[in-house]
Amino acid sequence: MESDSRSIFALSGITGMLIATVLLLSIVAGLTVWGLGVQQANAQNFYEIKDETSIKMISTKNAAHRVVVGQ
């Protein structure tokens, strides 16, 4: 008679589910903290548009009208 060794605490059971859940929640928390840090670092880097009337609809020189104020 062959016996299947089943255990609720095997990696395919509740322990594996808890490990996967903790791993996913730690990844979400890490990415959230990282995103908030990036947002706070760039919150003061805003820009202004200079000389709006001379901006062309299709032009490669439109970026020259943008002036970064926060840096």
Secondary structure, DSSP 8 states (H G I E B T S, - for coil): -------TTSTTTHHHHHHHHHHHHHHHHHHHHHHHHHHHHHTT--EEE--GGG--SS-TTGGGGEEE---
